[in-house]
Amino acid sequence: MLAALLAAAGRVPALGQSLRPDESGYTLVARAWDPRPSDPYGEYWVDRPPLLVAVFRLSDALGGPSAIRWVALAACVLFVLATAAAALEVVRQVRPGATPGVVAAVVVPSALAAAALTSNSSVDAVLAKGEVLSLPLLTGAVWLSLRAVRTGSIALVALAGVLAGLPPGLKQNLVGAVVFGIVLLLATRLRGGLATGATLRMLGAFVGGAALHVVATLIWASVAGVRWGALWYAVAGVRSDALDTIASQSLYTALRRGTTLAEVGITSGLVVVLAWFVLRAVRRHRVLTPVSVALVVMVLVDGVGLLLGGSYWVTYLVPLYPAAALALAVLLAAGTEDRTRRTDRGVGAALVTVVVASSVAAGIGDLRTWPQSQRPTSRVLLGASIGAASQPGDTLTLFRGSADVQLASGLPSPYPYLWSVPGRVLDPTAQELADLMRGPDAPTWFVLAYDLDTAGTPAPRTVGPVLEERYVEIGTGCGGMPVYRLADEPRPDPVLRCGPLRAAAEDG
């Protein structure tokens, strides 16, 4: 299908770009994975479920760290194909007996919109994270749920549940497909489309399938010797602490990111599609089909998940793609019996045009920066230069984390926190880091990925003194990060391909 090929083409530029901090961090966690009773992952700590780490581990083992970008490309292609299948089911339910021309008028634009969304660089067309990897699972679960309701198949609804239960294993808040399946079954029963007994059997099969991943994870934890409480804190409990930490940051940062997210959501057409669909549902709540009811609830749940994310990165929009593509299918499938339904089709076509045009415009803008985007980033160059200057047994730690530097260096970190938020949650005063730097396992190299006084932390009082006592500043990398080395471990200064290290500023 052309739309699937376009989705693949839209992700090709990502294949030559450097891994970002999150991708690098997940790769490092996966490589060092060594479950312990108090920690699901061992050497490094991450607030993500084991399934995501397992995907990165398998991908890295098969093709190296960059292979995860190929996995993301495949996920986008499968997402488009699943969207086409789900759109076909929508037509069969909303307009039974539709002609092939009508079917094509719904399926093709919906698939094109899905491809445009995954290729829209204003949101993101590079990162390979849980949000992108989950897209075919979310949409596949929606498709199978729709098909199961139409056919009454217990096997299909159970399989839909299995697929719906996997996305929370890639990112915890991706429960939209679970909600969609449950609401679809209940709404179909209320509309008289299913008998009570059949509804209960299908609900049981769906929920049982969705729970399979949770059960499998608990079995793994038991076999690996990980305490369930430690697993729970890593994947769920830490989120409340993280939100408190994020809330303590500058309000300006949250507002700036939130504003950017809203702007991108609107200009990409994503928010416009979903807002129109929800408002339409409110106006016609008495005549909504079960598909529309389930979709509205899915949109609301996904929206709440976005708001509770706290950091408001633009990639928070990615989990909304399946709902948006399905909303377009519902609008395009509206009949022609009255003026209202003709309006739905016209609006649907217009919204598809907006989504596709936004993606094309963003892609044209990216052509100017294509050569630069294919070069290693300054952080990757910094990490590689430190690795080249290191000796066997050396280690590297970055204050508050920058895992792309860490991965590029090839050096391990004796400090378990590769990200800023986990470090600020679990080592808020940086005392654990300061004690490490004073001890025998102090990192050979130390890089200030963030200023010590970021967000008013006590780090200047804890890390600052030991940094002055035991380390020597050798300069500032081309990424703007000050680089330090243990004073009693002489090494040649790192040489960067972007130029030599800028000399450290003199005191006073």
Sequence and secondary structure as in RCSB ss.txt:
>XXXX:A:sequence
MLAALLAAAGRVPALGQSLRPDESGYTLVARAWDPRPSDPYGEYWVDRPPLLVAVFRLSDALGGPSAIRWVALAA
CVLFVLATAAAALEVVRQVRPGATPGVVAAVVVPSALAAAALTSNSSVDAVLAKGEVLSLPLLTGAVWLSLRAVR
TGSIALVALAGVLAGLPPGLKQNLVGAVVFGIVLLLATRLRGGLATGATLRMLGAFVGGAALHVVATLIWASVAG
VRWGALWYAVAGVRSDALDTIASQSLYTALRRGTTLAEVGITSGLVVVLAWFVLRAVRRHRVLTPVSVALVVMVL
VDGVGLLLGGSYWVTYLVPLYPAAALALAVLLAAGTEDRTRRTDRGVGAALVTVVVASSVAAGIGDLRTWPQSQR
PTSRVLLGASIGAASQPGDTLTLFRGSADVQLASGLPSPYPYLWSVPGRVLDPTAQELADLMRGPDAPTWFVLAY
DLDTAGTPAPRTVGPVLEERYVEIGTGCGGMPVYRLADEPRPDPVLRCGPLRAAAEDG
>XXXX:A:secstr
 HHHHHHHHHHGGGGGS   HHHHHHHHHHHTB  BTTBSSBSSB SS HHHHHHHHHHHHHH TTHHHHHHHHH
HHHHHHHHHHHHHHHHHHHSTT  HHHHHHHHHHHHHHHHHHHH TTT SS  SHHHHTHHHHHHHHHHHHHHHH
HT HHHHHHHHHHHHSGGGTSTT  HHHHHHHHHHHHHHHTTSS HHHHHHHHHHHHHHHHHHHHHHHHHHHHHT
  HHHHHIIIIIHHHHHHHHHHTS HHHHHHHHHHHHHHHHHTSHHHHHHHHHHHHHHTGGG  HHHHHHHHHHH
HHHHHHHTTSS  GGGGGGGHHHHHHHHHHHHT  SSSHHHHHHHHHHHHHHHHHHHHHHHHHHHHHTTHHHHTS
  HHHHHHHHHHHH  TT  EEETT  HHHHHHHT   SSSB SHHHHHHHSTTSHHHHHHHHSTT  SEEE SS
 TTGGG SHHHHHHHHHHHHEEEEEE TTS EEEEETTS     EETTEE B      
